[in-house]
Amino acid sequence: MAITDLEARPTPQMPRQAAPGTGPQPAWAPGRQLPVSAAPLLVLTLMWGGAASTVAWWWLSTASVHGLAGWLIGAGRVTGLGAGYAMAVLLILMARIPWLDRAVGTDRLVRWHAMGGRYAVSLVVAHAALILWGYSVSAHANPVEQAKTLLLSYPDVLMATVAGALLVAVGISSARAARRRLQYETWHLLHLYTYLAIALSFSHTFATGEQFTSSAPARWAWSGLYLGAAGAVVWFRFLVPIVQSLRHRLTVAAVRLEGPGLVSIYFSGKNLHRLDAQAGQFFRWRFLTKDLWWAANPYSLSLDPATEGLRITVKVEGRHSEALMRLAPGTRVFAEGPAGGLTAARRRRRKVLLIAGGVGVTPLRAMFASLPADYGDLTLLVRAASWPEVPLRAELDAIARRRGARVGYLVGRRAQGYDPLHASALQQLVPDLRDHDVFLCGPEGMTAAAHAALRQAGVPRRRIHTESFAF
Ligand SMILES: Cc1cc2nc3c(=O)[nH]c(=O)nc-3n(C[C@H](O)[C@H](O)[C@H](O)COP(=O)(O)OP(=O)(O)OC[C@H]3O[C@@H](n4cnc5c(N)ncnc54)[C@H](O)[C@@H]3O)c2cc1C
């Protein structure tokens, strides 16, 4: 039951109701879902608990601190330990560990990683400055002379200094202003230098860190932390995708142009159900062609993988997405995933509202087709600036008809005064809005506006589930 009469209206109406019982409706029952809302809190508690333990360990293993030099060197040591701990946590957050990804959500992990990165780089800078200052005071030397002595006498310190400079460079390249100017690929390549920085800095921790030189258990614990983090990265980021791709032998089955600048890629392979992908999730796709083998870009599944097969639908944004239009059937594909926590497991309520912005409809299209729902319990709103920019419209209408679900198109330009993503408009569209779980996906600005409107309309934060397409 699609509506087509919502173009550029400030208070659009919902469609007429279809006859009850049209199409099979898998029922939804509460209590079958995992308690995933507690998972982010648990992971945060573990992370901060680890940080607190690191500081406590420094405190307990430091015999006494005397004078200005002692305090400066002590502060330098604790900031160094903090930086080392933060780096290991940053690796783990980005290791693409499936349960972490599903429970916390990839975009939230990325936000934590970005925030943690700022802490880590600040701690590295503070560590270097405090240690240098402390040793200068202790040796009655000026900081330049002292820096020379430290760099020339201790090869581990020299390597760690190079590592620190690399980390600062990565931090600068990740600052918002720099990110906007850099191509994604350039930024990503620079980011890979973090691995080199970690390798370069590792030895100075054991060679010069007072907490380690005198304690074998401390060295074992620290090595365990780093081995665990490195193992997770190698296993989940490299080995699992290779094994998975060899096992499933994924290939491009068909490429279909959906509209101007919008293309769908269908995949075939062996035992695809064993990928255990869920509607709402995404993979990082590496197409083995001459131009594309080096890039793995994230695209969400736009079909329900359990019942409809594997497909992505891509809006042309730049070089990678544009090249997908020319893919030949039979092209081999490495798919890393499934990833992302925007799945039915987050649902708590019988009624569900899906709000999509433009091509953000892809994961929600898969959920729209598959979420168990009774007649009238499932609503999809698609925000787009113009009708040609509404992706997959015929499919959405067909699903709505088949399932007795509701779909509404919020079409119009904000520049022309059309703004349906505010509390009163949403309440008019979905009168019992507060009784819904809401899944949101689209560009950052759109999801932020919809999130604020939903909160204002009284939907609790824990029932608004978002995924941003911007990493
Ligand atoms: C979880 C997730 C799911 C997504 N699902 C879809 C989808 O179903 N359909 C769709 O059309 N788009 C989707 N996107 C967006 C899509 O990944 C980018 O538009 C695409 O990678 C752009 O690459 P490009 O070379 O064509 O354009 P560029 O002009 O090179 O990139 C445009 C922007 O896309 C982002 N981007 C580029 N490469 C990557 C990468 N390897 N990893 C992460 N971000 C990258 C960057 O923010 C970049 O600024 C999704 C993004 C994410 C994060």
The ligand as a Tripos MOL2 file, in Angstrom:
@<TRIPOS>MOLECULE
LIG
   53    58     1     0     0
SMALL
NO_CHARGES

@<TRIPOS>ATOM
      1 C1         28.1040    0.4010    7.0010 C.3       1 LIG1
      2 C2         27.9780    1.0370    5.6390 C.ar      1 LIG1
      3 C3         27.0350    0.5380    4.7570 C.ar      1 LIG1
      4 C4         26.9020    1.1330    3.5060 C.ar      1 LIG1
      5 N1         25.9470    0.6450    2.6450 N.ar      1 LIG1
      6 C5         25.7740    1.2310    1.4480 C.ar      1 LIG1
      7 C6         24.7890    0.7630    0.5320 C.ar      1 LIG1
      8 O1         24.0760   -0.2060    0.7970 O.2       1 LIG1
      9 N2         24.6590    1.4070   -0.6450 N.ar      1 LIG1
     10 C7         25.4310    2.4940   -0.9680 C.ar      1 LIG1
     11 O2         25.2660    3.0470   -2.0610 O.2       1 LIG1
     12 N3         26.3680    2.9720   -0.1270 N.ar      1 LIG1
     13 C8         26.5660    2.3610    1.0660 C.ar      1 LIG1
     14 N4         27.5330    2.8310    1.9100 N.ar      1 LIG1
     15 C9         28.3660    3.9520    1.4890 C.3       1 LIG1
     16 C10        29.4710    3.4210    0.5710 C.3       1 LIG1
     17 O3         30.3340    2.5520    1.2690 O.3       1 LIG1
     18 C11        30.2870    4.5780    0.0080 C.3       1 LIG1
     19 O4         29.4300    5.4650   -0.6480 O.3       1 LIG1
     20 C12        31.2720    4.0420   -0.9850 C.3       1 LIG1
     21 O5         32.2240    3.2360   -0.3550 O.3       1 LIG1
     22 C13        31.8990    5.2310   -1.6920 C.3       1 LIG1
     23 O6         33.0900    4.8630   -2.3650 O.3       1 LIG1
     24 P1         33.4760    5.6110   -3.7260 P.3       1 LIG1
     25 O7         34.8820    5.2520   -4.0730 O.co2     1 LIG1
     26 O8         32.4510    5.3150   -4.7570 O.co2     1 LIG1
     27 O9         33.3280    7.1240   -3.3900 O.3       1 LIG1
     28 P2         34.3710    8.1470   -2.6550 P.3       1 LIG1
     29 O10        34.0440    9.4370   -3.2830 O.co2     1 LIG1
     30 O11        35.7510    7.5800   -2.7980 O.co2     1 LIG1
     31 O12        33.9170    8.0260   -1.2090 O.3       1 LIG1
     32 C14        32.8090    8.7320   -0.7030 C.3       1 LIG1
     33 C15        32.7640    8.5030    0.8020 C.3       1 LIG1
     34 O13        32.4640    7.1290    1.0570 O.3       1 LIG1
     35 C16        33.1840    6.6690    2.2100 C.3       1 LIG1
     36 N5         34.0330    5.5360    1.8250 N.ar      1 LIG1
     37 C17        34.7340    5.3710    0.6780 C.ar      1 LIG1
     38 N6         35.3930    4.2000    0.6820 N.ar      1 LIG1
     39 C18        35.1110    3.6330    1.8880 C.ar      1 LIG1
     40 C19        35.5160    2.4210    2.5380 C.ar      1 LIG1
     41 N7         36.3220    1.5250    1.9590 N.pl3     1 LIG1
     42 N8         35.0550    2.1830    3.7900 N.ar      1 LIG1
     43 C20        34.2350    3.0510    4.4120 C.ar      1 LIG1
     44 N9         33.8050    4.2050    3.8500 N.ar      1 LIG1
     45 C21        34.2440    4.4870    2.6220 C.ar      1 LIG1
     46 C22        34.0160    7.8080    2.7060 C.3       1 LIG1
     47 O14        33.3340    8.4640    3.7560 O.3       1 LIG1
     48 C23        34.1060    8.7260    1.5050 C.3       1 LIG1
     49 O15        34.2880   10.0480    1.8960 O.3       1 LIG1
     50 C24        27.7080    2.2320    3.1430 C.ar      1 LIG1
     51 C25        28.6590    2.7080    4.0380 C.ar      1 LIG1
     52 C26        28.8040    2.1260    5.2700 C.ar      1 LIG1
     53 C27        29.8300    2.6620    6.2110 C.3       1 LIG1
@<TRIPOS>BOND
     1     1     2 1
     2     2     3 ar
     3     2    52 ar
     4     3     4 ar
     5     4     5 ar
     6     4    50 ar
     7     5     6 ar
     8     6     7 ar
     9     6    13 1
    10     7     8 2
    11     7     9 ar
    12     9    10 ar
    13    10    11 2
    14    10    12 ar
    15    12    13 ar
    16    13    14 ar
    17    14    15 1
    18    14    50 ar
    19    15    16 1
    20    16    17 1
    21    16    18 1
    22    18    19 1
    23    18    20 1
    24    20    21 1
    25    20    22 1
    26    22    23 1
    27    23    24 1
    28    24    25 2
    29    24    26 1
    30    24    27 1
    31    27    28 1
    32    28    29 2
    33    28    30 1
    34    28    31 1
    35    31    32 1
    36    32    33 1
    37    33    34 1
    38    33    48 1
    39    34    35 1
    40    35    36 1
    41    35    46 1
    42    36    37 ar
    43    36    45 ar
    44    37    38 ar
    45    38    39 ar
    46    39    40 ar
    47    39    45 ar
    48    40    41 1
    49    40    42 ar
    50    42    43 ar
    51    43    44 ar
    52    44    45 ar
    53    46    47 1
    54    46    48 1
    55    48    49 1
    56    50    51 ar
    57    51    52 ar
    58    52    53 1
@<TRIPOS>SUBSTRUCTURE
     1 LIG1         1 GROUP 0 **** ****
